[in-house]
Amino acid sequence: MGNKIVVTGTDTDIGKTIFSAGLVGALGAQYWKPVQSGLEGETDSQIVARLSGRPVLPEAMRLNMPASPHLAAEAEGREIALADLAPPVVDGPLVIEGAGGVMVPINRRKTYLDYFADLGAPVILCARTQLGTINHTLLSLRALRDAGCAVAGVAFIGDAEPDVEQSIVEFGAVRRLGRLGMLDPLRPETLAAEFAAQMDVTGLL
């Protein structure tokens, strides 16, 4: 698993796909989303392809309903097994993005946390800087470590909150990878520039 790194978050819709696009570009990596739930509009894989210009691999499972993967699969009379989500073999780095937060169910018995533990790859935890993030981030860090996952660091997303970010770093005993602000306009060139200026991803792999 030396060429793989996982990106997860403390919640859904916090910007981890945008972060993943920046990370893929910075590492010269390929991108893979194991399960895509919700096919209306632009998918996460399409967003990363558009913003990074890097290779994006097909999802292992594509589900119509925009919901937790276990519910989206059940709506189609299917069940996802962890064995269905074996990462593709690639040359060079591979960024694997989860869905929602670390405890999102994959099926009625397993969550993404179980999947990450099975992968054995280092995990980056994306955390928004809004109110409540200290609790959510520290709980997610504890869950990851209790499951045996190696946490590579926390990437903050949103407006600067230095005291909040430092509290998470201290209480969580975790590396701060940087903070990705909200970009307007959000384009490949603005994302690449902001990521290079604000994020330190040296030594992740």
C-alpha positions as CSV (number, residue, x, y, z in Angstrom):
1,M,0.0,0.0,0.0
2,G,3.0,2.3,-0.2
3,N,1.7,4.2,-3.2
4,K,-1.8,4.7,-1.9
5,I,-3.3,7.4,0.3
6,V,-6.9,7.8,1.6
7,V,-8.8,11.0,1.8
8,T,-11.8,11.1,4.2
9,G,-13.7,13.8,6.1
10,T,-15.5,14.6,9.2
11,D,-18.8,15.0,7.3
12,T,-20.2,15.2,3.8
13,D,-20.0,18.3,1.6
14,I,-17.0,19.8,3.4
15,G,-14.7,20.1,0.4
16,K,-12.8,16.8,0.5
17,T,-13.3,16.3,-3.3
18,I,-11.8,19.7,-4.0
19,F,-8.9,18.8,-1.7
20,S,-8.5,15.5,-3.4
21,A,-8.3,17.2,-6.8
22,G,-5.5,19.5,-5.4
23,L,-3.7,16.5,-3.8
24,V,-3.9,14.5,-7.0
25,G,-2.3,17.4,-8.9
26,A,0.4,18.0,-6.3
27,L,1.4,14.4,-6.1
28,G,1.1,13.6,-9.8
29,A,-1.3,10.9,-8.7
30,Q,-4.3,9.1,-10.1
31,Y,-7.7,9.3,-8.4
32,W,-10.2,6.6,-7.5
33,K,-13.6,6.8,-5.8
34,P,-14.6,3.3,-4.8
35,V,-18.4,4.0,-4.6
36,Q,-20.3,6.9,-6.2
37,S,-23.7,7.4,-4.7
38,G,-25.8,9.8,-6.8
39,L,-25.4,10.2,-10.5
40,E,-27.3,13.4,-11.2
41,G,-25.0,16.3,-12.0
42,E,-21.2,16.2,-11.9
43,T,-19.8,13.3,-9.9
44,D,-16.8,13.5,-7.7
45,S,-14.7,11.7,-10.3
46,Q,-15.7,14.2,-12.9
47,I,-14.9,17.1,-10.6
48,V,-11.4,15.8,-9.9
49,A,-10.8,15.1,-13.6
50,R,-11.9,18.7,-14.4
51,L,-9.9,20.4,-11.7
52,S,-6.7,18.3,-11.7
53,G,-6.3,17.1,-15.3
54,R,-5.0,13.9,-13.9
55,P,-6.1,10.3,-14.7
56,V,-9.3,9.3,-12.9
57,L,-10.1,5.6,-12.7
58,P,-13.7,4.2,-13.0
59,E,-15.6,3.7,-9.7
60,A,-16.0,0.1,-8.5
61,M,-19.7,0.8,-8.0
62,R,-22.0,3.6,-9.3
63,L,-25.4,4.0,-7.5
64,N,-28.3,6.2,-8.5
65,M,-29.5,7.4,-5.1
66,P,-27.6,10.3,-3.4
67,A,-27.4,8.6,0.0
68,S,-25.2,6.5,2.2
69,P,-23.8,3.7,0.0
70,H,-25.5,1.0,1.9
71,L,-28.9,2.6,1.4
72,A,-28.2,3.5,-2.2
73,A,-27.2,-0.1,-2.9
74,E,-30.2,-1.5,-1.1
75,A,-32.5,0.7,-3.2
76,E,-31.2,-1.2,-6.3
77,G,-31.5,-4.6,-4.6
78,R,-27.7,-4.8,-4.2
79,E,-25.2,-5.1,-1.4
80,I,-21.6,-3.9,-1.4
81,A,-18.9,-6.2,-0.1
82,L,-15.5,-4.9,1.0
83,A,-14.1,-7.4,-1.5
84,D,-15.8,-5.5,-4.3
85,L,-13.7,-2.4,-3.4
86,A,-10.2,-3.7,-4.0
87,P,-8.1,-0.8,-5.2
88,P,-6.9,-0.9,-8.8
89,V,-3.2,-1.6,-9.3
90,V,-1.5,1.4,-10.8
91,D,2.0,2.8,-11.3
92,G,2.7,5.8,-9.1
93,P,0.6,7.4,-6.4
94,L,-3.2,6.6,-6.0
95,V,-5.5,8.9,-4.1
96,I,-8.6,7.0,-2.8
97,E,-11.5,9.2,-1.6
98,G,-14.1,7.9,0.8
99,A,-17.8,9.0,1.1
100,G,-19.0,11.3,3.8
101,G,-17.3,10.7,7.1
102,V,-15.4,7.8,8.5
103,M,-18.4,5.9,10.0
104,V,-20.5,6.0,6.8
105,P,-21.9,2.4,6.3
106,I,-20.8,0.4,3.2
107,N,-23.3,-2.4,4.1
108,R,-25.2,-3.4,7.2
109,R,-22.1,-4.8,8.8
110,K,-19.1,-2.7,7.7
111,T,-18.3,1.0,7.5
112,Y,-15.7,3.0,5.6
113,L,-13.6,2.9,8.8
114,D,-13.4,-0.9,8.4
115,Y,-12.5,-0.5,4.8
116,F,-9.7,2.0,5.6
117,A,-8.3,-0.3,8.2
118,D,-8.3,-3.1,5.7
119,L,-6.5,-1.0,3.1
120,G,-3.7,-0.2,5.5
121,A,-2.9,3.1,3.7
122,P,-2.3,6.4,5.4
123,V,-5.4,8.6,5.9
124,I,-5.8,12.3,5.5
125,L,-8.7,13.7,7.4
126,C,-10.4,16.8,5.9
127,A,-12.1,19.1,8.5
128,R,-14.1,22.2,7.8
129,T,-13.3,25.2,10.0
130,Q,-16.9,25.9,11.0
131,L,-18.4,25.7,14.5
132,G,-18.4,22.2,15.9
133,T,-15.3,21.0,14.0
134,I,-13.2,20.4,17.1
135,N,-15.5,17.8,18.4
136,H,-16.1,16.2,15.0
137,T,-12.5,16.1,14.1
138,L,-11.2,14.7,17.4
139,L,-13.9,12.0,17.4
140,S,-12.9,11.1,13.8
141,L,-9.2,11.0,14.7
142,R,-9.9,8.7,17.7
143,A,-12.0,6.4,15.6
144,L,-9.3,6.1,12.9
145,R,-6.5,5.4,15.4
146,D,-8.6,3.0,17.4
147,A,-9.1,1.0,14.1
148,G,-5.4,0.9,13.5
149,C,-5.3,3.5,10.7
150,A,-2.2,5.6,10.3
151,V,-3.3,9.3,10.2
152,A,-1.1,11.3,7.9
153,G,-2.6,14.6,9.0
154,V,-5.5,17.0,9.0
155,A,-6.4,19.3,6.1
156,F,-8.5,22.2,7.1
157,I,-11.0,23.6,4.6
158,G,-12.7,27.0,4.9
159,D,-12.0,30.4,6.5
160,A,-9.0,30.7,8.8
161,E,-9.7,29.8,12.4
162,P,-6.2,29.7,13.9
163,D,-7.2,28.9,17.5
164,V,-9.6,26.2,16.4
165,E,-7.0,24.6,14.1
166,Q,-4.3,24.7,16.8
167,S,-6.7,23.2,19.3
168,I,-7.3,20.2,17.0
169,V,-3.6,19.9,16.3
170,E,-2.8,19.9,20.1
171,F,-5.6,17.7,21.4
172,G,-5.5,15.4,18.4
173,A,-1.6,15.2,18.4
174,V,-1.9,15.4,14.6
175,R,0.1,17.0,11.8
176,R,-1.5,20.1,10.3
177,L,-1.2,19.8,6.5
178,G,-2.6,23.3,5.9
179,R,-5.8,25.1,5.1
180,L,-7.6,25.3,1.8
181,G,-9.7,28.4,1.5
182,M,-12.9,28.7,-0.5
183,L,-11.9,29.7,-4.0
184,D,-13.8,32.0,-6.3
185,P,-13.4,31.3,-9.1
186,L,-12.7,27.6,-8.6
187,R,-10.6,26.7,-11.6
188,P,-7.7,24.3,-12.2
189,E,-5.1,27.1,-12.0
190,T,-6.6,28.7,-8.9
191,L,-6.8,25.4,-7.1
192,A,-3.2,24.4,-8.0
193,A,-1.9,27.8,-6.9
194,E,-3.8,27.8,-3.6
195,F,-2.8,24.2,-2.9
196,A,0.9,24.8,-3.5
197,A,0.8,27.9,-1.3
198,Q,-1.2,26.6,1.6
199,M,-0.7,22.8,1.8
200,D,2.3,20.8,2.8
201,V,2.0,17.3,1.6
202,T,5.7,16.4,1.6
203,G,6.6,12.9,2.9
204,L,3.0,11.6,2.7
205,L,4.0,8.5,0.6
